[in-house]
């Protein structure tokens, strides 16, 4: 959310499911002194940022169900986003240094109704090319192969709702309909991108944080 806010997107709609109560509690009891540098002086005087770092954010938290897929969650919050010609969406389980302003502009220029970021897989598995008899022809790291996956950064025009039916996963039937009409766009991204899908991913990102290797922290750069 800080990444989006850094690029001027400060109206958020959170599609809550499992653990949603913890997210509600976090923002309802948000304390700026828990997120930045702080000095405690005589008489418990606290010296930190003058204002909360989310003071100009608007956050709408919506219970969209424990087991809903992306398409169902999107339909559940339709009333909150369809007033905008274009809105951005995210799985919220990956980090990137993507320039959202450039990405947004490229999507608008494409003329498509929906778009997503394409990235190379970050997992450590290898692709195997073998003959029918099992003889291996080649073995290539997923990160080096010319394969691209959905990176979870979405851009949609409000007309996307005309292509999503109840119960459908967004990136399956709805995106297939858009692709058939050449209304689906993607942007290949070679910059930093890392999902946190597994415990191994968490360890990797925790280690990067501990070593101050945090390329995803675009908000530390000058404001755009």
N, C-alpha and C positions, 0 to 999 in steps of 0.2 A: 504493500500500500504506500509505503514511503517512496518507492520507485515511481509509481504512477503519479503521486502528488508532486514529485520533483519536476515532472513534465507537465504540470498544470491540471491534472485530472484528480479532483479532490471530492467528487461526489461518488460515494461507494454504496453498492447494494451487495450485502453479504448473503449468499445462499446457504443457510445453515442446515446442518443435519446432525450427525453424531458429534457430540461434544459442543454443540451449539451453545449450551448454557454457559460453558467456560468462556466462549468468545464474547457473549453478551456481558458476562460479569467483568471481563477484562476492560471493555470499553465503558461500561456504566460506572466502574470504579477507577477509571484511568487516572494515573498519577504521573505527572510529568517528571517528577524527581526519580522515577524508577527507570527512565529511558536515557538519561544523559549524565553529564558530569555534575557533581554537587559538592558543595563545601558546607559542613555543619559547624556553626560557630557558637559563641556563648549564648546561653538561653535558648538553645535549639534553633538559633537563627539559621535559616537555610538560604544558601546562595546558589542559584542555578539559572536556567534560562528564564528570561523575563516573562515569557508567555509559553503556554503549552505548545508542543510541536504539532498538535493536531487541531489547533484552535479554529482554523478555517476549513476543516473537513466536515462534510455531511455524510453520516454513516447510517444507512438503513439496514437493519438486521431482520431477515425474513426466514421463518421456519419453512423449509422446502421439503422436509421429509428425511427419514433415516436412510432410505434405500433408493432415492430418486437418482436417475442418471442426469447427465448434463442437459439434455433436451427438456426433461421434466422440470429441472430446476429453473431453466431459462423461462419456460412457460409460466412458472409460478411467480416470477417477478416481472412479468411482462408490463404490468401497469406502472412500474417504476422506471422503465427505460424507454418505452416506445414513444415518449414525447420527443426524444432526441432523434435526429436523422441518422446518426451513427453512434454506436456505443462500443466500448471495449469490454472484453471478458477474459477471464484467466482461470486456469485450474487451481492456481495458488499453491502449488507444490513444487515450483521450480524457481530458480534464480537466474538472472541474466543481466548483462550490461547493455541490453538493447536500447537504442535511442528511440523512444516511443513517438517523438515528434516526427522523425523521418519515416518511421513505420506507418504512422497514421496518414501522413501525406501521400505515401506510395499507395496505400490502400484506396484512398479517395481517387487517385489518378487512374487506378485500374478499372474503375467502373463496375467492379464486382459487387455482389450483395453480401458476401461473407469472405473472410480471409483468415489465414492463420500463419504462424511462423513455422518454417521448416528448419530443423537442426539435425546435426549428425548425432547418432546415438552416443551417449556418454558411458554406457556400461562396458565392462571389460570382456564381454564374450567375443567369440570369433565366428565369422561366417565361413561355412564349409562348402566347397564345390567338389562333388564327387561323381564318379561314373555309376551307372546302375549296379555294377558289381561291388561297389563300395571303395574302389580305389580313389584316394584323394587326389584331386587335381590342384587345389589351392586352399590355403587357409589364411584368412585375412582378418585383422582386428576390425571390430565394428566401427571404431572411431576413425579408421583410415579408409574404409570402403566407401564407395560412392552410393551410399544409401542415406535417405533422409526420412525423418519421422516428424510427427506433429509435436511442436514445441509448447503448445498450450497457451500461446498468446493469440487471442482472437480479436477480430474487428468485424462488426456486423452493422448492416443497415437495418432499420426497423422493419423493412419488408421481409426480413428473415423469418418472421413469425408466420408468413404465408406458406412456408415450406416445412414447418415443423408440426407434426401431428402428435396427439397424446400418446405417451409411452415410448416415443422414439428417442434413441440416442442421437444427439446432434450430429456427430461426425460420421454417422452411418447413412441411413436413408435420406435425411434432409440434405446432407452434403452431396450425396449421390445425385439427387435431383438438381441441385445447383450446378454440379459438374457437367451433367448432361446438357445443360443450357449454357455452358461456358460462363457461369456467373460465380464461380468459386476461384479464389486467388490465393497464392502463397508467396511468401518471401523467404528465400534461402538465407540463412544467417550463419556466418562463420565465426562470430564473436563468442564471448563466454556464455555458456548455458549449462546448467546442471539441475537435474531433477532430484527430489528427495523422495524416492519411491520405496527405498529399502533402508534397513538399519545401517548397511554399509555406506549408503549415500550420506546418511546423517553423520556418521563418523568422519567421512571425508570433508564435509562442510564444516563440522565442528573444528577439525584440525586446521582448515584454512582460516577460520575465524581466529583461532588461537595464535596463529602465525601472522595475523594481520594481512593475509592475502585475500582481500575481499573485493574483487573486481565488480561485483554486483552493486556496490554501494555508490551508485551514480549521484545520490543526494549529497555526497561529500564534495562533489565538483561544484563550480560556480553555478548559481541558479540560471535556468534557461528562460 
